[in-house]
Amino acid sequence: MTTAEIREIPLAAPGAGPYGITAGPDGALWLTLVHAGAIARLTPDGGIRTYPLDPAGGRPLIITTGPDGALWFTRSEDDRLGRISVDGEQRVVVLPTGAGPCGIAAGPDGALWYAGMNSDTIGRVGTDGTVEVFPLPVTGGFASMITAGPDQALWFTLNQANAIGRVDLDGRVTLHPVPTANAGPVGITLGGDGAIWFVEIAAGQLGRITPDGEMTEFPLPDRAARPHAIVADPDGGAWFTEWGANRIGHIDGTGRIDRHDLPTANAEPHGITLTPQGVWAALEIGAVAHLIP
């Protein structure tokens, strides 16, 4: 265990549930408040603004910057994608009933791609609101998170099917089984090394898969840590949250793992992102953790 400076910034009431987090195009951090049904904006100087969702509710999960300079997020409860401009203007795109969108990422084609966790689908949404849906060759696979790859394709986790998937821009799907049984892959990111990094929440491991399908697993020192979200480190490796162990972890390009305890017990770290100012994680207790390596 190594030391690093970590501070916690109060963001919302404890029941609001900060979950997804991303660096916005305006230099602020944007978060989903899953229980409150809102989006929060945190500026570098600590300014906070909260935007209740319109329409209300929605159970927002993952948020990302879109190709149009707005923030896009999944509304898992009412089968929609939300869009919020940096000025707070909102609109929604209605998805097929039962989609259950979870992860979202900007694709290399100028569209948003989402993982349909309740529908065994991957979807593509243009910034003009057009929707295409691609079925997956599994039943009950629980598509969770998604990221753009280095190869003009999107890569995603199938939490219950125990696989990493790839979908090209024409909708062709390839699945790569995870070697460890019942590993429960969730978070996924494109690494600076051109490989895809992911977490195995049920196995207490990290994984790395190359574009040609070669997969390597890295056991965590605490196999009960329940790693959840992951973001690439441009210097090599990745940063990740340990939901079950109250830590932020790091793996370098050689596989060396460091972990950093959060100041508040049972903070439940979820989403994670990286800016030039450090590593940021959304905490279930209603706060944001800021780690300076």
N, C-alpha and C positions, 0 to 999 in steps of 0.2 A: 504494500500500500504506500503510495507516495502522497506528498502534501501539495496542495494547490490552494490559491485563494478562491473561496466560494462565498458569495453573499446571496441572500434571498430577498427578493423584492416583492412586497405585497401587491397583488394585482386585483383580486376580487374576493367576494365573500367565500368562506371555505366550501360552501355547497355549490359554487358555480362550476367547478370542475374544469380548470384549464387542461387541455388535452393536446391538440395539435399546435405547432409553432413554426413560423417561417420568417425569414428576413424579407421584408418588403422592398419594393423599388424606391421607396421614399426614405430609406434609412431607418425605419422603425421596425419593431417586431410585431407581428400579427399572430393572434392566437384564437383558437376556438374555445368557447366555454360550453362544454357538452351538456351540462345539466341546466345551465341558465338559458340556453338557446340564444347565444350572443357571440359576437366577435369583439375581441379586445385589441387595442393598439397601444404599444408601449414604446415611448421615444427614448433615445439614449440618455436624456436628462431626467428620466423617471416619470414623465408625463403619461397619464393613462386616460384613455377614452374607450368607452364601451358602447357597442352598437347592438341593440336587441334585433334579432332576426325579423325580417319582413318577407313572408308571413311568419308569425310567431312559432316558436318550438323548433322542430326540425332535427334536434340532436346532432349538431355539427361535430365532425370528427377531424378530418385532415384538411389543411389549408396550404396553398402554394401560390406563388406568383405566376400569373398567366402570361402568354405572349403579347397580350394587349395592355400590359402595365397595370392591370387590376389584380386583386386577390380572388382566387377561386377556392371553394371549399365544398366538401360533401355534406349533405343533409341526410343522414342515415335513416332517420325516422319517417320521412315523408317522400323519399325517392326523388330528390332534386339535387341539382348542383346550385350553389349560391355564388354570386359574384358581387364583390364590393369594391368600389373604386377607392383610391387613397383619400378621397374627400367624403367617403361614407355613403355614396349612392349605391343602392342595392337593386339587384334583379335576380330572377331564378330561371333555371332551365329544368323543365319537367322531364323526368326519365321514365322508362317503362315501369309499370306497377310491380312492386316486389323486388326492384333492383338492389336495394340495400347498399348504396355506395359507401365505401370506406376510404381507401387510399385514392389519391389524385396526384397527377403529375403532368407537366407540360411536355408534349411530345416534340419530336424533331420536325413535325409537319405543321406546326403552328396551331395545333388543337390541344384540348385537354383530354386526358385519358383517365378513366376511373376503374376501380376494382369493384365489381358487384358481388358483395359477400353473401347475399341471400339468394342469388340468382344464377350462380355459376356462369358469369359473363364478365367480359371486359368491354367497356364502352368508350366510344370516342365522341367528344362534343366539340363542335366548332365554336369559335367565339361569336358566331352569328346565331348560335342556338341549335344548329342541326345535330341530330343524334344518330349514331350508328352503334349497333350492338353485335358483339362477336361471342358466340357460345363457346364454352370450354368443354373439353372431352372428359368431364368428371361430374359426379353428382354429390352435392354436399361438400364441395371442396373448400368453401369459405375463403374466396379470394380476398386478401387483406390489404396489403400495401403494394405500391407500384412506383417504378422509377424509369426514366429514360435511360437506355443503355448506350454503349459506344458504337452501336451497329445499326442505326436506323430502325430500332425496335424498342418495345417497352418490355420490362422485366417485372415480374410480380410474384408474390408469395401466395401459396395455397396452404392455409393453416391446417385444415383438416385432411387434405389430400397428401400432406407431407411432401410437397414438391415446390420447385421454383419453375415458373412458367415464363415463356417468351412469346410475344405476339408481334408479328411484323405489321407494317402499315397497311397491308391488305387483309389483315385479320387472321393470318395463318398462325396456328398455335403449336408450340413445342413444349413438352413438360420434361423436367429433369428431377427424378426422385432424390430426396435428401437421404444420405446413407443411414443416418440414425433413425430408427423407427420412432414414430410419434413425437417428432422433434418440435412440431408446432411453429414453423417459420412465420414471422410477422413483419418487422421492419426491414426495409431494403433500400439500398442507395448505390449509386454509381461511384466507385472509388477513383482516386486520382491515378491509380495504376492501370486503369482500363478494364478492371474486373468489377463484378457486382458483389457487394458485401451485404449480408443479411444476418438476422438474429434468429435463434431457435429458443423461443420462450419456454417451452416445456422441457427441453433437454439441457438448458443452461450452457449453451454454446453459441459461438459465432460461426458463420459460414462465408465462404468466398467461392464464387463460380466465374470462370472465364467465359468469354463469348462462345467458345467452342464446346462448353459444357463440362469442363474439368472442375470438380468440386473438392474443396478442402474444408475441414471443420476444426475449430479451435475451442476446446473445452475451457470454460471459465473456472477460476479457482473455487468459486462458490457455485455449485451446480444448481442450487435452489434460488439463484438470484433473479430469475425471470427477466432476462433482457427483453426490451420492448421495442424501442425505436433506435435508429442508427443514422448517422450522417458522416459523409466522407471527410477525412482530414487531408487537406491538400499537400501536407508534408509526408503523407503515407499512412495507410491504415484508416481507422475510423474512430469516432466517438459514439458512445451508446449509453442508453439509460438501463439501469437495473431496477425494475419496478419492485421486485420482491425483496431487494437488499438495501434500498434507499441510497443508491450510489449512482455516480456517473463514471463510466469506464472508458478506457482508451486501449486500442490495439495498434501497434505500429506495423510497418511493412514486414517485419521479421516474425510477427506473431507474439511479441512480448506484450503482456497485458498489465495495465495499471488501473487502479480503481480509487475513487475519491468519495468519501462519505459526505452526505449532505448534513448541514448543521441541524436541521429539525428532524426528529424521529418520525418515521412513518409518513414522509412527505409524498410518497408515491410519484416518482418521476415518470412522465409519459413521453411526449414529443421532445425532439431535440433539434437544434440548428446551430449553425456556426456563422459568425461574422468576424470582421477584423478585430473586434473588441473582445472576442472570446467565444466560449461555448455557452449556450442558453438552453434550459430545459423547462418544460411546463410541469408544474407540480399540482397534484390533486388538492392540496391543502389551500389553494387559492393564491399561489405565488409563482414567481419565475426564479429559477436558480441561474446565477451568472458565475461561471468558472473561468478564471484567467490562468491559462497553463503556465 
